[in-house]
């Protein structure tokens, strides 16, 4: 089980805005053989263990040398139980685990619940011709159309990037889930560690159609953030940028992860690139204190809505 970019210290430092990040660790002869990074935060007296901003998955990292299945499973149970025991006291737990982690039974026995989520991945992207052939015909058509009218620009203008991508949320009547300041904090860390790139697509009149932000570790490139100006949403710009990012990424990584959304329209778009749906687990836990808080908070919101309605 390999450590992704999301588990690196610089990433956790940059993305932990609310609360503090820490890690549950198991060592053997001075070597770390199990690791689970997490964010710990207290809100309204409730103790939360959760994911940092911009982060798709976190751990757990387990180093098991045996090749016999029964020994592997036994060791997994032992290490996971130790990781859980080393966590601070919490009322609520919500984390998404890396797709390479497949045995969550020890968490189940401790009272945790699991929801399966999906991302799309392209494997072996160094074979670009095969990757292209795997695209849906519409995706290929959009890319060819966009190539005729758009230029790709590699830039580090984060303010311009944030302006373009924020329009995607505005079009849907949604608030952008992150601030410019939090994005800048992550961007500075990624630039320093040479693991990110921003792509823009613009036309001859200098209208910016779309922009995407990718990051990578030594194995995988991740489509972190993307968005388009609603005025140009049908220009094929986003497909063109993704294809260019895949081409560039093939020079230094083996896979491209779309960080697939569970929202159906987004899933449909990513599916068109021919990737494989890869499941990963979201683990949750809620004790009586947290359940009571949620119930009371729900009741307060209901009363507030009724009072506003009567006005």
N, C-alpha and C positions, 0 to 999 in steps of 0.2 A: 504494500500500500504506500504510494508515494505522497510526499508533501507537495501540495499545489501552492501556487502563488499566494492564495488566501491565508495560508498558515505561516507565512513568513513574518518575522517580527516587524519589518518596516511597514508591511501592509496593515497589520493589526494596530500599530502605532498611529497610522494615518487615518484609519477608518473608525476607530473607537472615539466617537464624539461625545456620547452620553454614557457616563460610567467609566469603568476601567476594565482592561482585558487582563486575563491571567491564564494559567493553564494547569490542568491536572496532569501530573507526570508520574510514571513508574520507571524506576531505574534498576539496572542489574549490572553489578561490577563496574559502576560508574558510567554506564551507557544507558541512554534513554531508549526503552523498548516499548513504551506506550505514552501517547500524548494526546490531550484533548484541549485545545485553546477555546476560550469562551469570553463573553463580555458579562460582567456582573454589574448590575445597577439597581438602586433602590428608588422606587417611585411611590409616593403616598404610603410609605411604610411597608410596601410589598417588595420582596427580594426577587429579582429576575435574573435568570441566566438566558442569554439570547445571542443573536448574531450581530456582528458589526455592520455598518452601512456598506453598500456596494459589494457585499460578499455573498456568493452563491452557496458555497459549502464550506464546512470546517471539520476536519478530522473524522473519526479518531484515527490516529496513526498507530499501528500495531506492528511490531517487528517479531515475527515468529519464524524460527529456523526450521522446524520440523516439516517434513513433506507428507506425513501420514495424516489423513483426514481427522481421525478421532483425536489425535494429539493436538492438531491445529484448533479444532473446535473447543477442546478442553482448555487450551491456553487462551483462546479468545475470551472464554467465559471468565477465567481467572483475571486477565488483564482489565477487562471491561468493568468487572466488579470493583477492582482496585481504583480505577479511574473515577467511578461514581462515588466511592467512599471518600475520595480526596477532594470532591467538590465542596464549596462552602454551603452552608444551609441556604436553601432557596424555597420560594413559594411557587414559582412558575419557571418552567424550562421549555424553551422552544429553539431548536437548532436543526439545520439541514446538514446531513453528513455526506461526505464524498461518495460518489457513485461506486468506488471500488470497495466500499464497506457493505457487506451483504448479510451479516449475521447479527440481527438486532435482538435476538431472543433474550440475552442476558438483561437488556433494558426492559423487555416485556415482563420478565420475572420480578423486576423491581417496581413495576407499576406504571411504566411509561407507555404512551400510545404512539402509533406510527401511521403516517400518511405517505403514500408513494407519490412522488412528483417526477417529472420528466424534463430532460434537456435533450437537444439534438446535437449530435456530434458527427463530424466528418473525420474518418480515420485515414491514415496513410495519405495525407494531402500532398506529399511529394510527387505523386502520380497525377499531375494536374489534368492531363488529357482525360483520364478516367473520371476525375472529379467533375469536369465540365460535362461529360457524357451523362453523368448521374443527375444533372439538374433537370427540373421540369422544363418543358418546352417554353412555357410562358416566361420563366426566369431567364432563359437564354435570349428570348426575343426582347425582353426588357433591357437586358444588358447591351445587346447590339444597338438598340434604339438610343439608349443613353450615351453610348460611346460616340455617336454622331453629333450630339449637341452639347455634351458636357466635358469639362476638364476636371481631372482629379488633382487636388492640391493637398500636400502634406504640410501641415502647419501646427503650431503650438498655441494658437490664439484661443485660449480657453473661454474668454468672454464671448467671442463669436460662436464658439461651439455651444455654450450654455444657452445662448439666445435662440439658436436653431432648434435644439432638442427640447427646450421648454415649450416651444410652440406645439409640439406633438401632444403634450398634456393639456395645454390650453384648448386645443381643438376638441378634446374629449370632455372639457369642463372639469378637468382634474388639476389638483395642485401638484407641482413638481415634487417628487418624494425626497429630494435632497436640495440643499442650498448651494449657492455658488461658492461660498466659503469652504464647505465640506468637500466639494469637488476640487477646488484649488489645492486643498491640503493633500488630497490623494495624488493629484497630478504632479505636484512638486516631488513627492516621494518616488513616484514611478519614473519621472524624468531622471532623477538622481541615480536610480537603480537601472536605468536603460531598459525598461520593460514595457513601454507603451508607445502608441502612435495614434494621432488624430488624423482622420481623412475627411476632406470636404469635397463636395461636387458642386461646381458652379458653371453657369453658361457664359456665353460670349459677352453678355451685358452685365457680368459680375453679380448676377443673382445667385445666391447660395441655395441650392435645392435640398441637400441632405448632408448629414455629418455622422460619423461613427467614431467610437473610441474603443480601441482594443488594448489588451494587456496580455502578457505571456510569461510562462515559466519555461523550464528547459524541455518540456514535453508538449505542452498544449497552449494554443492561443485562444483567448476568450473575447467574445463580442460583449463588451461591458455595457455600453450605452449607445443608443442610436436614435435619430429623429430626423424629421423632414419638415420643411415649410409647407403648410397645407396648400398653398397656392400651386405648389409643384409636386404634389404627392403622386401624380401619375406619370412622372417623367422617367421612372426606372432608376433614379439616382441611387437609392438605397441598395438595390441589387448590384449595381455597378461597383459601389464602394465595397460591398462584402466580397465580391469576386476579386477585386484588387487586393483586399486584405488577405484573402486566402492565398493568392499568388505570392505575396510578400512573405507571409507566414511560413510557406512551404520551404523557405530557405533556412529556417532555424528551428521549426517545431514539426511534430508529426501529426498533430490533430488540431481541429478547429471546433471549439465549443460555442454554440449559439446561446448558451444560457437560456434555454428554451422556456418560454412563458407558458403557464397553464391557461392563459386567455386564448380562446379558440381562434380569433383572427390572427394573433401573433404566431400561434402554433402553425396555422395554415401557411403563413408566409415562410417560416423557417423550414417547414417540411418540403417546400419546393426546391430546396438546395440538395435534396437527396441524402440528407444525413440519417443516422440511425437514432431512433428514440432510446435514450439511456435512462433507466430509472434510478432514482436516489431517494433516500429516506428523510422525512421530516419527523423528528422525535419531539414529543411534547409531554409535559407533566404539570399537573395543577393540584395543589393541596387544598384543604378545606378553607384556609385563610384566603387564598387567591380566588376560589370559587365564590366565597361570600362577598369579596370585594367586587367581582364582576356582576354578581346578582344585584348588589346595592347600587352599583354604578348604572346598570341597565334600568333599574327602578327610578333613579334620579332623572335619567334622560327621558324616560316615559312621562314622568310628572312634569318636567320642563316643557316637553312638547305639548302636553295637554293644556298647561297654563298659557302657552303662546297661542294655541288654537282658540282658547276662550277670549283672548284679547281681541 
